[in-house]
Amino acid sequence: MPDLEDLVRSWDEYLLAEYAQTSREAYLKGLRRYREWLTTRGPNLANARSSDVRAWREHLRANYAAQTVNLWLSAVRRFYAFLIEEHNVQILNPAAGIRGATRRGQSQTLMRDELTSKEVWSVLESCDGSPIGRRDRAIISLMAYCALRTVEVQRADLAELGTMKGRSILWVRGKGRVEADNYVVLPVAGVLALESWLSVRGREPGPLFIGFGNRNRGERLSLRQFRRLVKSRYAAIGGVNGTKTTDGLRLSAISSAIRHGAKPLQVQAMARHRSVYTTLGYFDRIERTSNPAEDLVDYSPR
């Protein structure tokens, strides 16, 4: 097996090239904490077992929030996958199959943050034909029809619009990624909203969505401005629950696709989930009330 320190440096170089700086730092910190903990038990990175990773997870759960536990566990899982896939290290991934920490109330929060169909439609209709209205409608359309995250829309450039097999697409720089290495297919509503916006913006290279203020005219909107923009549209219709965030539009897109018959792999591709099990969680939450097992209980006499 190659020197472990060389492998860790190689992984750092990979993260530097492929991930945003904040994600890189978080993954490196997770791996460092894991290595430090292993020294108290005896094994090292090369000979750790699933039982060691599971014990480490329980140690973290007693001291950290579920979000931190899952982030660091993901770092370790990806590090081992990197050794196997990129360096052909002949080991089993001890973190594979180790479930993360449960976040209390997660499923209820996801369902609560989803906007209703009427709310999404009203938010879109609140955008008038002014330059700002056309821009906002295009932004909200990408989130509500293509399940884009706020950061993905904010980071989009004009050059990332394209076509594939006759369909309009947008290449996406996903969460934690440096390059636009995935894409969403634009439905008719999304294409029309973008064309309307581009008739105002023009075709000059640069950020897809720009500001109109005195300080940011022609410049990329910040994440804070994106969130404020969507929240202001929520407030404009006066009917969106205050607990619903900007990412509620993404949840709405995923849920609407499921309710209208999309298959799990279709939804996974749209949402760009790394694991289909994440996607299946949305199916479970929706079917829990639309098709509950309770309705199948039958004690009728035969």
C-alpha positions as CSV (number, residue, x, y, z in Angstrom):
1,M,0.0,0.0,0.0
2,P,1.3,3.5,-0.8
3,D,2.4,5.8,2.0
4,L,-0.6,7.0,3.9
5,E,0.7,10.6,4.1
6,D,1.2,10.6,0.4
7,L,-2.4,9.4,-0.1
8,V,-3.8,12.1,2.2
9,R,-1.8,14.8,0.3
10,S,-3.1,13.4,-3.0
11,W,-6.7,13.6,-1.7
12,D,-6.1,17.2,-0.6
13,E,-4.9,18.0,-4.2
14,Y,-8.0,16.3,-5.6
15,L,-10.3,18.4,-3.2
16,L,-8.4,21.6,-4.1
17,A,-9.1,21.0,-7.8
18,E,-12.7,19.7,-7.6
19,Y,-14.3,21.3,-4.6
20,A,-15.0,24.8,-3.2
21,Q,-12.6,25.9,-0.5
22,T,-15.1,25.7,2.3
23,S,-16.0,22.1,1.4
24,R,-12.4,21.2,1.1
25,E,-11.6,22.5,4.5
26,A,-14.6,20.7,6.0
27,Y,-13.6,17.4,4.5
28,L,-10.0,17.7,5.6
29,K,-11.1,18.5,9.1
30,G,-13.4,15.5,9.2
31,L,-10.6,13.2,8.1
32,R,-8.2,14.8,10.6
33,R,-10.7,14.2,13.5
34,Y,-11.2,10.6,12.4
35,R,-7.4,10.0,12.3
36,E,-7.0,11.5,15.7
37,W,-9.7,9.4,17.1
38,L,-8.3,6.2,15.6
39,T,-5.0,6.8,17.4
40,T,-6.8,6.3,20.7
41,R,-8.1,2.8,19.6
42,G,-5.1,1.3,17.8
43,P,-6.0,0.9,14.1
44,N,-4.9,3.4,11.4
45,L,-6.5,4.5,8.1
46,A,-5.3,1.3,6.4
47,N,-6.7,-1.3,8.7
48,A,-9.7,0.4,10.3
49,R,-12.9,-1.7,10.2
50,S,-16.6,-0.8,9.9
51,S,-16.9,-1.3,13.7
52,D,-14.3,1.5,14.2
53,V,-16.2,3.9,11.9
54,R,-19.5,3.0,13.6
55,A,-17.9,3.6,17.1
56,W,-16.5,6.9,15.9
57,R,-19.9,8.0,14.7
58,E,-21.4,7.3,18.1
59,H,-18.6,9.3,19.7
60,L,-19.4,12.2,17.5
61,R,-23.1,11.9,18.1
62,A,-22.5,12.4,21.8
63,N,-20.5,15.6,21.2
64,Y,-21.7,17.3,17.9
65,A,-24.8,18.2,16.0
66,A,-26.1,15.7,13.5
67,Q,-25.2,18.0,10.6
68,T,-21.5,17.9,11.7
69,V,-21.5,14.2,12.3
70,N,-22.9,13.5,8.8
71,L,-20.5,15.9,7.1
72,W,-17.4,14.3,8.8
73,L,-18.7,10.8,8.2
74,S,-19.2,11.7,4.5
75,A,-15.6,13.0,4.4
76,V,-14.2,9.7,5.6
77,R,-16.4,7.7,3.3
78,R,-15.3,9.8,0.3
79,F,-11.6,9.5,1.3
80,Y,-11.7,5.7,1.2
81,A,-13.6,5.8,-2.0
82,F,-10.9,8.0,-3.5
83,L,-8.2,5.5,-2.4
84,I,-10.0,2.7,-4.0
85,E,-11.1,4.4,-7.3
86,E,-8.1,6.7,-7.9
87,H,-5.2,4.8,-6.4
88,N,-6.5,1.2,-6.7
89,V,-5.8,0.6,-3.1
90,Q,-6.9,-3.0,-2.3
91,I,-9.1,-2.3,0.7
92,L,-12.8,-2.3,1.5
93,N,-14.3,1.0,2.4
94,P,-15.1,0.7,6.1
95,A,-17.4,3.7,6.0
96,A,-19.6,2.3,3.2
97,G,-23.0,1.5,4.4
98,I,-22.6,3.4,7.8
99,R,-25.7,5.5,8.2
100,G,-25.4,9.1,9.3
101,A,-26.9,10.6,12.4
102,T,-30.6,11.2,12.3
103,R,-31.7,14.8,12.4
104,R,-34.6,15.2,14.7
105,G,-37.7,16.4,12.8
106,Q,-36.0,16.3,9.4
107,S,-38.8,14.8,7.5
108,Q,-41.4,17.0,9.1
109,T,-39.3,20.1,8.2
110,L,-38.9,19.1,4.6
111,M,-42.6,18.6,4.1
112,R,-43.4,21.9,6.0
113,D,-40.9,23.9,3.8
114,E,-42.5,22.7,0.5
115,L,-44.6,25.4,-1.1
116,T,-48.1,24.4,-2.4
117,S,-48.8,24.5,-6.1
118,K,-50.9,27.6,-5.6
119,E,-48.1,29.4,-3.7
120,V,-45.5,28.6,-6.4
121,W,-47.9,29.9,-9.1
122,S,-48.6,33.0,-7.2
123,V,-44.9,33.7,-6.6
124,L,-44.2,33.4,-10.3
125,E,-47.2,35.6,-11.2
126,S,-45.9,38.3,-8.8
127,C,-43.1,38.9,-11.2
128,D,-44.2,41.6,-13.7
129,G,-42.7,42.5,-17.1
130,S,-40.1,45.0,-15.8
131,P,-36.4,44.1,-16.0
132,I,-36.3,43.1,-12.3
133,G,-39.6,41.2,-12.7
134,R,-38.3,39.2,-15.7
135,R,-35.0,38.4,-13.9
136,D,-36.8,37.3,-10.7
137,R,-39.3,35.1,-12.7
138,A,-36.3,33.4,-14.5
139,I,-34.6,32.7,-11.1
140,I,-37.7,31.3,-9.5
141,S,-38.5,29.2,-12.5
142,L,-35.1,27.5,-12.4
143,M,-35.7,26.7,-8.7
144,A,-39.4,25.7,-9.0
145,Y,-39.1,23.7,-12.2
146,C,-35.6,22.3,-12.2
147,A,-35.0,21.9,-8.4
148,L,-31.9,24.1,-8.4
149,R,-30.4,25.1,-5.1
150,T,-30.1,28.8,-4.3
151,V,-26.3,28.6,-4.6
152,E,-26.5,26.8,-8.0
153,V,-28.6,29.6,-9.5
154,Q,-26.4,32.2,-7.9
155,R,-23.2,30.7,-9.4
156,A,-24.7,30.2,-12.9
157,D,-23.0,31.8,-15.9
158,L,-24.5,32.6,-19.3
159,A,-22.0,30.3,-20.9
160,E,-23.5,27.3,-19.0
161,L,-26.7,27.5,-21.0
162,G,-26.7,25.1,-23.9
163,T,-28.6,22.4,-25.8
164,M,-28.5,18.6,-25.8
165,K,-30.4,16.3,-28.2
166,G,-32.7,19.2,-29.1
167,R,-33.4,20.2,-25.5
168,S,-32.3,23.4,-23.7
169,I,-30.1,22.6,-20.7
170,L,-28.2,24.5,-18.0
171,W,-24.9,23.1,-16.7
172,V,-24.8,23.3,-12.9
173,R,-22.0,23.7,-10.5
174,G,-23.4,21.6,-7.7
175,K,-23.0,21.9,-4.0
176,G,-19.3,22.0,-3.1
177,R,-18.2,21.7,-6.7
178,V,-15.8,24.0,-8.6
179,E,-16.8,23.0,-12.2
180,A,-20.2,22.8,-13.8
181,D,-20.2,19.0,-14.2
182,N,-24.0,18.2,-14.1
183,Y,-27.0,19.7,-15.9
184,V,-30.7,20.2,-15.7
185,V,-33.2,20.0,-18.6
186,L,-35.2,23.2,-19.0
187,P,-39.0,22.7,-19.4
188,V,-41.0,25.1,-21.6
189,A,-41.8,27.4,-18.7
190,G,-38.1,27.7,-17.8
191,V,-37.0,28.4,-21.4
192,L,-39.7,31.1,-21.8
193,A,-38.7,32.8,-18.6
194,L,-35.0,32.7,-19.5
195,E,-35.6,34.1,-23.0
196,S,-37.6,36.9,-21.6
197,W,-34.8,37.7,-19.1
198,L,-32.1,37.5,-21.7
199,S,-33.9,39.9,-23.9
200,V,-33.2,42.4,-21.1
201,R,-29.8,41.2,-19.9
202,G,-28.3,40.7,-23.4
203,R,-25.8,38.0,-24.4
204,E,-22.6,39.4,-23.0
205,P,-20.5,36.7,-21.2
206,G,-20.7,36.7,-17.4
207,P,-23.1,35.9,-14.6
208,L,-26.5,34.7,-15.7
209,F,-28.2,36.9,-13.1
210,I,-27.0,40.4,-12.4
211,G,-28.0,43.3,-10.2
212,F,-29.6,46.6,-11.1
213,G,-28.6,48.6,-8.0
214,N,-26.2,51.5,-7.9
215,R,-23.5,49.3,-6.3
216,N,-24.0,46.0,-8.1
217,R,-25.3,47.0,-11.5
218,G,-24.2,44.4,-14.0
219,E,-22.5,42.3,-11.3
220,R,-23.4,38.8,-10.0
221,L,-25.9,38.9,-7.2
222,S,-24.7,37.6,-3.8
223,L,-26.3,34.7,-2.0
224,R,-27.8,37.1,0.5
225,Q,-29.4,39.1,-2.3
226,F,-30.8,35.9,-3.9
227,R,-32.4,34.9,-0.6
228,R,-33.7,38.4,0.0
229,L,-35.1,38.5,-3.6
230,V,-37.0,35.2,-3.1
231,K,-38.3,36.1,0.3
232,S,-39.6,39.5,-1.0
233,R,-41.5,37.5,-3.6
234,Y,-43.0,35.3,-0.9
235,A,-44.0,38.4,1.0
236,A,-45.5,40.0,-2.1
237,I,-48.2,37.4,-2.3
238,G,-48.8,37.4,1.5
239,G,-49.7,33.8,1.6
240,V,-46.4,31.9,2.1
241,N,-45.8,30.5,5.6
242,G,-42.8,32.3,7.2
243,T,-41.0,29.1,7.9
244,K,-40.6,28.3,4.2
245,T,-37.1,29.1,2.9
246,T,-35.7,29.8,-0.5
247,D,-34.9,26.1,-0.9
248,G,-38.6,25.4,-0.5
249,L,-38.9,25.9,-4.2
250,R,-36.4,23.1,-4.8
251,L,-38.5,20.8,-2.5
252,S,-41.6,21.8,-4.4
253,A,-40.1,20.8,-7.7
254,I,-39.0,17.4,-6.4
255,S,-42.4,16.8,-4.7
256,S,-44.4,17.9,-7.8
257,A,-42.4,15.6,-10.1
258,I,-43.1,12.7,-7.8
259,R,-46.8,13.4,-7.5
260,H,-47.1,13.6,-11.3
261,G,-45.6,10.2,-11.9
262,A,-41.8,10.7,-12.2
263,K,-39.8,7.6,-11.5
264,P,-37.1,7.5,-8.8
265,L,-34.1,7.6,-11.3
266,Q,-35.7,10.5,-13.1
267,V,-36.1,12.5,-9.9
268,Q,-32.5,11.6,-8.8
269,A,-31.2,13.0,-12.1
270,M,-33.2,16.2,-11.8
271,A,-32.3,16.7,-8.1
272,R,-28.7,15.6,-8.7
273,H,-28.7,13.4,-5.6
274,R,-25.6,11.3,-5.3
275,S,-27.5,8.4,-3.8
276,V,-30.9,7.1,-5.0
277,Y,-31.7,6.4,-1.3
278,T,-31.9,10.2,-0.7
279,T,-34.4,10.4,-3.6
280,L,-36.4,7.5,-2.2
281,G,-36.7,9.4,1.1
282,Y,-38.9,12.0,-0.8
283,F,-41.1,9.2,-2.2
284,D,-41.5,7.8,1.3
285,R,-42.5,11.1,2.8
286,I,-45.1,11.8,0.1
287,E,-46.6,8.4,-0.1
288,R,-46.8,8.3,3.7
289,T,-50.0,10.4,3.6
290,S,-51.1,9.9,0.0
291,N,-51.0,6.1,0.0
292,P,-50.6,5.1,3.7
293,A,-50.4,1.5,4.8
294,E,-53.2,2.2,7.3
295,D,-55.7,2.4,4.4
296,L,-54.9,-1.2,3.4
297,V,-55.8,-2.6,6.8
298,D,-59.0,-4.6,6.3
299,Y,-60.9,-6.7,8.8
300,S,-64.0,-7.3,6.7
301,P,-65.4,-10.8,7.0
302,R,-64.6,-13.1,4.1
